[in-house]
Each structure stands twice: as structure tokens, then as C-alpha cells.
Amino acid sequence: MLYAFRWKQEGWVKVGWGKHVMQRASDGWWESSHPTMLCGKLAPPYCALIGLWECKDEAEEKALHEQFNEGVLKRADCHNQFYAEMEWPKIYRELCTWFTPLPLPAEDYPPVAHERTRKACCGGRTYWCKHCGTTFDKSWNWIRQVRTVHKRQRTK
């Protein structure tokens, strides 16, 4: 199902897809690219569920983000699922036009079930490349850099 969460104080809305929405919110969106004013606030109680819609799979959600992001899946700012709150009325109309709205559950968030890797800006680790000095928020980006950019050429 599609969900929408609002960070009212910061003025942002996140639209995403998930099977277990309340658990996903409880676990947080720590690994997601996000606006800087949401650093350290990517889980309840900082956000509130404002909408649910019936949606069969992530492919529909990706198509929706492409539509909202003017034809591209990934925007230049990389905050692909976060939208300024002033865009919410337009997004809400589109969601209600194309998907069936569902009733909101009680805001009882379960305990964190899956501790997500936090980006460095939210208290997570930073990975540093000793070859070029570049820093990375995620270990797999650092590993890819080392393997593709700095790999040693094998000689026979």
C-alpha cells in the first residue's frame, strides 16, 4: 500500500510503498536520502501518518514518483520520496484519483524490529577512502569506489 507521512514542523511529506506501514515508520527511514532539516527526525514521534492508499506493488509507486518528479525517478537533490508540504494538495489529489483511499489505523507504533543503517548526518558512520579522501555514507558505495576506481591492475 502507498503511505504518506508528514513532518508538520519541518514542512515535508514522504510518500512511499510498504506492506507493514506502521512497522516501517517505527523502524525509520534512516538510510534514505532526505532534506537536511529532517536529520535525526526520520521516525515517529517527529512524523505522522496522513494517508493510506491501496497499491499492488512498488512499480506503481516508482511510476508515481516519476510523475511527481517531472519525468525522472531520481531528482538532482536525491530526496526522491520527500516533497515540500506546499506540494501536498496536488499529490493528495493525484493519489485519490488513481488509488483507493484506505482508513488510517490507530497511531500505535510497534517497537523497532529492524535497526536501519543511519546516514552520517543522522548519527551513522562515515566511510573514508584512503586512496582519494572521498567520504561515503554507505559502506557499499565505499566498496564500489575502491573496487572500480582504485582497483589494482593484475599483471601476469
C-alpha positions as CSV (number, residue, x, y, z in Angstrom):
1,M,0.0,0.0,0.0
2,L,1.0,3.6,-0.5
3,Y,1.5,5.8,2.6
4,A,2.1,9.4,3.3
5,F,3.8,10.8,6.4
6,R,4.1,14.5,7.3
7,W,6.7,16.3,9.2
8,K,4.5,19.3,10.0
9,Q,7.0,21.4,11.9
10,E,9.7,21.0,9.2
11,G,7.2,21.3,6.3
12,W,7.9,18.0,4.5
13,V,5.8,15.0,3.3
14,K,7.1,11.5,2.4
15,V,5.2,9.2,0.0
16,G,6.3,5.6,-0.1
17,W,5.1,2.0,-0.5
18,G,5.2,-0.8,2.1
19,K,3.3,-3.8,3.3
20,H,3.6,-3.1,7.0
21,V,3.4,0.7,7.2
22,M,3.4,1.2,11.0
23,Q,6.4,-1.1,11.4
24,R,8.2,0.7,8.6
25,A,7.6,4.0,10.2
26,S,8.7,2.7,13.6
27,D,12.0,1.4,12.0
28,G,12.5,4.8,10.5
29,W,13.8,6.0,7.1
30,W,17.4,6.4,8.3
31,E,19.1,5.1,5.1
32,S,17.0,7.3,2.8
33,S,18.3,10.5,1.2
34,H,16.4,13.3,2.9
35,P,16.3,17.0,3.3
36,T,18.8,18.3,5.9
37,M,16.1,19.7,8.2
38,L,14.9,16.1,8.8
39,C,18.2,14.8,10.0
40,G,17.7,12.9,13.2
41,K,13.9,13.0,12.8
42,L,13.2,10.2,10.3
43,A,10.9,8.2,12.6
44,P,7.9,8.9,15.0
45,P,7.2,11.0,17.0
46,Y,8.5,13.6,14.5
47,C,6.2,12.5,11.7
48,A,2.5,11.5,11.5
49,L,0.7,9.2,9.1
50,I,-1.6,11.3,6.9
51,G,-2.8,8.9,4.2
52,L,-3.0,5.3,3.0
53,W,-4.0,4.1,-0.4
54,E,-4.4,0.6,-2.0
55,C,-1.5,-0.1,-4.3
56,K,-0.4,-3.5,-5.5
57,D,3.4,-3.1,-5.9
58,E,6.5,-0.9,-5.8
59,A,6.4,-0.5,-9.6
60,E,3.3,1.6,-9.3
61,E,4.9,3.7,-6.6
62,K,8.0,4.3,-8.8
63,A,5.8,5.4,-11.7
64,L,4.1,7.8,-9.3
65,H,7.4,9.4,-8.2
66,E,8.4,9.8,-11.8
67,Q,5.2,11.7,-12.4
68,F,5.7,13.9,-9.4
69,N,9.4,14.4,-10.2
70,E,8.7,15.7,-13.7
71,G,9.5,12.5,-15.6
72,V,12.6,11.4,-13.7
73,L,12.8,8.8,-11.0
74,K,15.8,10.4,-9.2
75,R,15.8,14.2,-8.8
76,A,19.0,16.2,-8.6
77,D,18.6,16.6,-4.8
78,C,18.2,12.8,-4.4
79,H,15.2,13.3,-2.0
80,N,13.0,11.3,-4.3
81,Q,10.3,10.4,-1.9
82,F,10.2,13.6,0.1
83,Y,8.2,16.6,-1.1
84,A,7.7,20.1,0.3
85,E,4.4,20.3,2.2
86,M,3.1,23.0,-0.2
87,E,3.1,20.3,-2.9
88,W,0.9,18.0,-0.7
89,P,-2.6,19.2,-2.0
90,K,-1.6,18.3,-5.6
91,I,0.0,15.0,-4.6
92,Y,-3.1,14.2,-2.5
93,R,-5.5,14.8,-5.4
94,E,-3.4,12.6,-7.7
95,L,-3.3,9.8,-5.1
96,C,-7.0,9.9,-4.5
97,T,-7.7,10.0,-8.3
98,W,-5.6,6.9,-9.2
99,F,-5.7,4.8,-5.9
100,T,-8.4,3.8,-3.5
101,P,-8.0,5.6,-0.1
102,L,-7.9,3.4,3.0
103,P,-8.8,4.2,6.6
104,L,-5.9,5.3,8.8
105,P,-5.0,2.9,11.6
106,A,-4.5,4.0,15.2
107,E,-1.1,5.5,15.6
108,D,0.3,2.7,17.7
109,Y,3.8,2.2,16.5
110,P,5.3,-1.2,17.3
111,P,8.8,-1.5,18.7
112,V,11.7,-1.2,16.2
113,A,12.1,-4.6,14.5
114,H,14.9,-3.8,12.0
115,E,17.6,-1.3,13.1
116,R,18.4,0.5,9.9
117,T,21.8,1.8,8.9
118,R,21.8,5.6,9.6
119,K,23.4,8.1,7.2
120,A,26.3,10.0,8.8
121,C,24.2,13.2,9.1
122,C,21.8,11.3,11.4
123,G,24.4,9.8,13.7
124,G,25.6,6.9,11.5
125,R,29.1,6.0,10.2
126,T,31.1,7.7,7.5
127,Y,33.4,5.6,5.3
128,W,36.6,7.2,4.1
129,C,38.6,6.2,1.1
130,K,42.3,6.2,1.9
131,H,43.2,6.4,-1.8
132,C,41.4,9.6,-2.7
133,G,39.9,11.0,0.6
134,T,36.3,10.8,-0.5
135,T,33.8,10.0,2.2
136,F,30.7,7.9,1.8
137,D,27.5,7.4,3.9
138,K,27.1,3.8,3.0
139,S,29.7,1.0,3.0
140,W,28.6,-0.4,-0.3
141,N,29.3,2.9,-2.0
142,W,32.8,3.0,-0.5
143,I,33.4,-0.6,-1.5
144,R,32.3,0.1,-5.1
145,Q,34.6,3.1,-5.2
146,V,37.6,1.0,-4.1
147,R,36.8,-1.8,-6.4
148,T,36.0,0.2,-9.6
149,V,38.1,3.3,-9.3
150,H,41.1,2.2,-7.3
151,K,41.5,-1.5,-8.1
152,R,45.0,-2.7,-8.8
153,Q,45.8,-3.9,-12.2
154,R,46.8,-7.5,-12.2
155,T,49.9,-8.5,-14.0
156,K,51.0,-11.9,-15.2
